[in-house]
């Protein structure tokens, strides 16, 4: 018979959100464990395209307790972020169990029973889901899409432009990733950016100061003014100039897809070799299927990170969980700090036996 491993708090996911929550719990002396499906920390950062560069500078791209190791105005690349997250976990010696995927969670008394795909079970009084909002790629329903015979992929599977050299590519999406990928592909392919609305560009820097600094100083980052994907597209001018120069085109989203073409809104037909959807993600919460955590439209039933219908269940890292920054490197720390008192209160009320200190 399998024996459950007991902890006061279990965090699912060792990406930016899970690490930030772990840092706060560690400072309070709480017995906790981070469970990570992968071999190393970093979450979905490891799976983004090779050339990805943050739209926020290093000064606004750090987790609590450890500055990003770069000049404040530097815009880190994907691999720099992955390295930073690895350093963060090692620096604070956060307790992480790797290669362990949770495939089910059930209620047990005031706490939870977690069932691992590797056969290991865990028990905790408080559960923090920090598995991220970017692990389940979303491709919208499009008429005829299932009959397309060309290359069909989501931006999460895109790595480099070389595989598309000489091809006719349609990139679907209007946010930063869609524009960045279309701009990159345009160097080797014939590219059309398909959007429901016209792309709105916004200067990366105003009066020499980064957009994110303005958000911070104005307090707008603590509101729901923008989406986590930072629409409108932040641009130093290169993306808009390339579009105006015809390096890539923008058209209204197609009406339907044929096996080797798309039919545009005006009825014209255009042969296409590849369709690339930069259309976002949905939270991957299948392991919580036994709990009332999602509404009919798939929305997470939570308020500021606290599950609305499940006491002791918390979320960190969801888009717009509290504000614009919630799913960003700089946003998960404040969100974790906001949740900490509620987590500690739940532990007190549950008399968690593994709790070491509630300073």
C-alpha positions in Angstrom: 0.0 0.0 0.0 1.4 3.4 -1.0 2.1 5.8 1.8 1.3 9.5 1.2 4.1 12.1 1.7 2.8 14.8 4.1 3.5 18.5 3.8 1.8 21.6 5.1 1.7 23.1 1.6 2.3 21.6 -1.8 3.0 23.8 -4.9 2.4 22.3 -8.3 4.8 23.7 -10.8 8.4 25.0 -10.6 8.1 27.8 -13.1 8.2 31.5 -12.1 5.0 31.4 -10.1 5.8 28.3 -8.1 9.3 29.5 -7.3 8.0 32.9 -6.1 5.4 31.2 -3.9 8.1 28.9 -2.5 10.3 31.9 -1.6 7.5 33.4 0.4 6.7 30.2 2.2 10.4 29.5 3.0 10.7 32.9 4.6 7.8 32.0 6.9 9.4 28.6 7.9 6.5 26.6 6.4 7.0 23.0 5.5 6.3 22.8 1.7 7.3 20.9 -1.4 7.2 22.0 -5.0 6.3 19.3 -7.5 7.5 19.7 -11.0 6.7 17.5 -14.0 10.0 18.4 -15.8 13.6 17.7 -15.1 14.5 21.3 -14.1 12.9 24.5 -13.0 11.7 27.0 -15.5 8.3 25.9 -16.6 7.2 26.7 -20.1 10.0 29.2 -20.6 12.1 26.2 -21.9 9.6 25.6 -24.7 9.3 29.1 -26.3 10.8 29.9 -29.6 14.6 30.4 -29.7 14.6 34.2 -30.5 12.0 35.2 -27.9 13.0 38.4 -26.1 11.1 39.8 -23.1 9.1 43.0 -23.7 10.1 44.1 -20.2 13.6 45.1 -19.2 15.6 43.3 -16.5 14.7 45.9 -13.9 11.1 44.7 -14.2 11.8 41.0 -14.8 12.8 39.5 -11.5 11.3 37.3 -8.8 11.4 38.4 -5.1 14.7 38.3 -3.3 17.0 38.0 -6.3 17.5 40.7 -9.0 17.8 39.7 -12.6 21.6 39.4 -13.4 21.7 42.0 -16.2 21.8 45.7 -16.6 18.4 47.3 -15.7 17.7 48.3 -19.3 18.6 45.0 -20.9 15.8 42.9 -22.5 16.5 39.3 -21.6 16.2 36.5 -24.1 14.5 33.2 -23.4 17.6 31.3 -22.4 18.6 34.1 -20.0 15.3 33.7 -18.3 15.6 29.9 -18.0 19.1 30.3 -16.5 17.9 32.9 -14.1 15.0 30.6 -12.9 17.5 27.7 -12.4 19.8 30.0 -10.4 16.9 31.2 -8.3 15.8 27.7 -7.3 19.5 26.8 -6.5 20.2 30.0 -4.7 17.4 29.6 -2.2 17.6 25.8 -2.2 13.9 25.5 -2.7 12.6 21.9 -2.1 11.6 20.6 -5.5 10.7 17.1 -6.6 11.3 16.8 -10.3 10.0 14.4 -12.9 6.8 14.0 -10.9 3.5 14.8 -12.7 0.3 15.2 -10.7 -2.6 13.6 -12.5 -5.3 13.9 -9.9 -6.3 15.8 -6.8 -9.0 14.9 -4.3 -10.3 16.4 -1.1 -9.3 14.7 2.1 -10.6 16.3 5.3 -9.5 19.9 5.4 -6.7 19.2 3.0 -5.9 17.4 -0.2 -4.7 14.1 -1.6 -2.5 14.4 -4.7 -2.0 11.4 -7.0 1.2 11.3 -9.0 1.6 9.7 -12.4 4.7 8.0 -11.0 2.6 6.2 -8.4 3.6 8.5 -5.5 0.9 10.1 -3.5 1.1 13.3 -1.4 -1.0 15.0 1.2 -1.2 18.6 2.2 -3.4 21.1 4.0 -3.0 23.9 1.5 -2.5 23.4 -2.3 -1.1 26.1 -4.5 -1.5 25.5 -8.3 1.3 27.3 -10.1 1.4 25.2 -13.2 1.0 28.3 -15.3 -1.5 29.5 -17.9 0.7 28.8 -20.9 0.9 25.0 -20.9 -2.2 24.3 -23.0 -2.0 25.9 -26.5 -5.2 27.3 -27.9 -6.1 27.1 -31.5 -9.6 28.5 -32.3 -12.1 26.7 -34.4 -11.8 27.6 -38.0 -13.9 26.3 -40.8 -12.1 23.7 -42.8 -9.0 23.7 -40.6 -9.1 19.9 -40.0 -8.7 19.4 -43.8 -5.6 21.5 -44.1 -2.7 19.4 -45.5 0.1 21.9 -45.0 2.1 22.6 -41.8 -0.2 23.5 -38.9 1.2 24.5 -35.6 0.8 26.7 -32.6 3.4 29.3 -31.7 4.4 27.1 -28.7 5.8 24.6 -31.2 7.7 27.2 -33.3 11.4 27.4 -32.8 13.3 28.9 -35.7 12.4 30.3 -39.2 14.7 28.1 -41.2 12.2 25.3 -41.6 9.8 27.7 -43.4 12.3 29.1 -46.0 10.7 29.9 -49.3 7.2 29.0 -48.0 3.9 30.9 -47.9 3.1 31.3 -44.2 0.0 32.8 -42.5 0.5 33.8 -38.9 -2.7 34.1 -36.9 -2.8 36.6 -34.0 -2.3 40.2 -33.2 -0.3 40.3 -30.0 3.4 40.6 -29.4 4.3 37.0 -30.1 2.4 36.9 -33.4 4.1 40.1 -34.6 7.5 39.0 -33.5 7.3 35.6 -35.2 5.8 37.2 -38.4 8.7 39.7 -38.5 11.3 37.0 -38.0 9.7 34.6 -40.6 9.6 37.5 -43.2 13.3 37.2 -43.6 13.0 33.7 -45.2 9.3 33.3 -46.2 6.3 35.1 -47.7 4.3 36.0 -44.6 0.8 37.3 -43.9 -0.4 38.3 -40.5 -4.1 37.4 -40.1 -6.0 39.3 -37.5 -9.5 40.0 -36.4 -8.6 43.7 -35.9 -5.8 46.0 -37.0 -2.6 45.5 -35.0 -2.1 48.4 -32.6 1.5 49.3 -32.0 2.7 51.2 -29.0 6.2 52.6 -28.4 8.5 50.4 -26.3 10.0 53.6 -24.9 8.5 57.0 -24.2 10.8 59.9 -23.7 13.6 57.4 -23.4 11.8 55.5 -20.6 10.6 51.9 -21.0 6.8 51.4 -21.2 6.9 49.1 -18.1 8.5 51.8 -16.0 5.6 54.1 -16.9 3.2 51.3 -15.9 5.0 50.9 -12.6 5.2 54.6 -11.7 1.6 55.3 -12.7 0.2 52.2 -10.9 -1.5 50.9 -14.0 0.3 47.6 -13.7 -1.8 47.0 -10.6 -5.0 47.3 -12.7 -6.7 45.2 -15.4 -6.0 47.9 -18.0 -4.1 45.6 -20.3 -4.0 41.9 -21.0 -1.0 39.8 -19.9 0.0 39.5 -23.5 0.7 43.3 -23.5 -1.6 44.2 -26.4 -1.1 46.6 -28.0 2.2 45.4 -29.5 5.3 47.0 -27.9 7.6 48.2 -30.7 10.9 50.0 -31.0 9.7 50.9 -34.5 11.1 48.0 -36.4 7.9 45.9 -36.5 5.7 48.8 -37.8 8.4 49.9 -40.3 8.7 46.4 -41.7 4.9 46.1 -42.1 4.7 49.5 -43.8 7.6 48.5 -46.1 5.7 45.3 -47.1 8.2 42.8 -45.6 5.1 41.1 -44.2 1.4 41.8 -44.8 -1.6 42.1 -42.5 -5.0 41.0 -43.6 -8.4 40.4 -41.9 -8.7 36.9 -40.6 -9.7 34.4 -43.3 -13.2 33.0 -43.7 -12.2 29.4 -44.0 -9.4 27.0 -44.7 -9.0 24.7 -47.7 -6.5 21.7 -47.9 -3.8 23.9 -49.4 -5.2 27.5 -49.1 -7.1 30.1 -47.2 -10.2 32.0 -48.3 -9.9 35.6 -47.2 -12.8 37.8 -46.0 -13.1 39.3 -49.5 -13.6 35.9 -51.1 -10.1 35.7 -52.6 -8.2 32.4 -52.4 -4.5 32.2 -51.6 -2.4 29.1 -51.6 -0.7 28.5 -48.2 2.1 26.1 -47.1 1.9 26.7 -43.3 -0.5 28.1 -40.8 1.0 29.2 -37.5 -1.4 30.2 -34.7 -0.1 32.6 -32.1 -3.5 32.6 -30.4 -2.6 32.2 -26.7 -3.2 29.4 -24.2 -5.7 28.1 -21.7 -5.0 26.9 -18.2 -4.3 23.2 -18.0 -6.2 22.1 -15.0 -7.2 18.6 -15.9 -5.7 17.2 -12.7 -8.3 19.3 -10.8 -11.2 17.7 -12.6 -12.6 16.3 -9.4 -13.0 19.7 -7.8 -15.3 22.6 -8.7 -12.6 25.0 -10.1 -13.8 25.9 -13.6 -17.0 27.5 -14.9 -19.0 26.5 -17.9 -16.9 28.7 -20.2 -13.7 27.2 -18.8 -12.9 30.2 -16.6 -11.0 29.5 -13.4 -13.3 30.1 -10.4 -11.0 32.2 -8.3 -10.8 35.7 -6.8 -7.3 37.2 -6.5 -5.8 33.7 -6.4 -8.2 32.1 -3.9 -10.4 29.3 -5.2 -14.0 30.5 -4.9 -15.5 27.1 -4.0 -12.6 25.1 -2.6 -11.2 26.2 0.7 -7.4 25.8 1.0 -6.8 25.9 -2.8 -4.9 28.8 -4.3 -3.6 29.8 -7.7 -0.5 31.9 -8.7 0.4 32.9 -12.2 -3.0 33.1 -13.9 -3.5 35.8 -16.5 -5.2 38.8 -14.9 -5.4 36.9 -11.6 -5.2 40.3 -9.8 -4.0 42.7 -12.4 -2.1 43.2 -15.7 1.2 41.8 -14.3 -0.2 38.6 -12.8 1.3 36.2 -15.3 4.6 38.0 -15.7 8.0 37.5 -13.9 7.5 40.7 -11.9 3.9 40.0 -11.2 4.0 36.6 -9.6 6.0 37.7 -6.6 3.5 40.4 -5.4 0.6 38.0 -6.1 2.3 35.3 -4.0 2.8 37.8 -1.2 -0.9 38.8 -1.4 -1.9 35.1 -1.0 0.5 34.3 1.8 -1.7 35.6 4.7 -4.6 33.5 3.4 -2.5 30.4 3.1 -1.1 30.8 6.7 -4.6 31.5 8.0 -5.8 28.3 6.4 -3.0 26.3 7.9 -3.7 27.7 11.4 -7.3 26.8 11.1 -6.5 23.3 9.9 -3.9 22.8 12.6 -1.4 21.5 10.0 0.9 19.1 11.9 3.9 19.8 9.6 3.8 23.6 10.1 7.1 24.7 11.6 6.5 28.4 12.2 3.9 31.1 11.4 6.0 34.1 12.0 
